């Protein structure tokens, strides 16, 4: 849902303008979409996404650039 999208906090002053400009290319989130927050959110919702599987997500890495990334592990 986030791939090749513009991620924007729904409290951003430009949120509605951006969404109206490109409704298919903008995703509004209920949190500030920093790499750290995105990784934490994915860990938080992973149990629901992986329900009825034998999988558990234990680590998420998000790369902002080749030299700048964040890893969150439970």
Secondary structure as a PSIPRED ss2 file (coil, helix, strand):
# PSIPRED VFORMAT (PSIPRED V4.0)

   1 X C   1.000  0.000  0.000
   2 X C   1.000  0.000  0.000
   3 X C   1.000  0.000  0.000
   4 X C   1.000  0.000  0.000
   5 X C   1.000  0.000  0.000
   6 X E   0.000  0.000  1.000
   7 X E   0.000  0.000  1.000
   8 X E   0.000  0.000  1.000
   9 X E   0.000  0.000  1.000
  10 X C   1.000  0.000  0.000
  11 X C   1.000  0.000  0.000
  12 X C   1.000  0.000  0.000
  13 X C   1.000  0.000  0.000
  14 X C   1.000  0.000  0.000
  15 X H   0.000  1.000  0.000
  16 X H   0.000  1.000  0.000
  17 X H   0.000  1.000  0.000
  18 X H   0.000  1.000  0.000
  19 X H   0.000  1.000  0.000
  20 X H   0.000  1.000  0.000
  21 X H   0.000  1.000  0.000
  22 X C   1.000  0.000  0.000
  23 X C   1.000  0.000  0.000
  24 X C   1.000  0.000  0.000
  25 X C   1.000  0.000  0.000
  26 X E   0.000  0.000  1.000
  27 X E   0.000  0.000  1.000
  28 X E   0.000  0.000  1.000
  29 X E   0.000  0.000  1.000
  30 X C   1.000  0.000  0.000
  31 X C   1.000  0.000  0.000
  32 X C   1.000  0.000  0.000
  33 X C   1.000  0.000  0.000
  34 X C   1.000  0.000  0.000
  35 X H   0.000  1.000  0.000
  36 X H   0.000  1.000  0.000
  37 X H   0.000  1.000  0.000
  38 X H   0.000  1.000  0.000
  39 X H   0.000  1.000  0.000
  40 X H   0.000  1.000  0.000
  41 X H   0.000  1.000  0.000
  42 X H   0.000  1.000  0.000
  43 X H   0.000  1.000  0.000
  44 X H   0.000  1.000  0.000
  45 X H   0.000  1.000  0.000
  46 X H   0.000  1.000  0.000
  47 X H   0.000  1.000  0.000
  48 X H   0.000  1.000  0.000
  49 X H   0.000  1.000  0.000
  50 X C   1.000  0.000  0.000
  51 X C   1.000  0.000  0.000
  52 X C   1.000  0.000  0.000
  53 X C   1.000  0.000  0.000
  54 X C   1.000  0.000  0.000
  55 X C   1.000  0.000  0.000
  56 X C   1.000  0.000  0.000
  57 X C   1.000  0.000  0.000
  58 X C   1.000  0.000  0.000
  59 X E   0.000  0.000  1.000
  60 X E   0.000  0.000  1.000
  61 X E   0.000  0.000  1.000
  62 X E   0.000  0.000  1.000
  63 X E   0.000  0.000  1.000
  64 X E   0.000  0.000  1.000
  65 X E   0.000  0.000  1.000
  66 X C   1.000  0.000  0.000
  67 X C   1.000  0.000  0.000
  68 X E   0.000  0.000  1.000
  69 X E   0.000  0.000  1.000
  70 X E   0.000  0.000  1.000
  71 X E   0.000  0.000  1.000
  72 X E   0.000  0.000  1.000
  73 X E   0.000  0.000  1.000
  74 X C   1.000  0.000  0.000
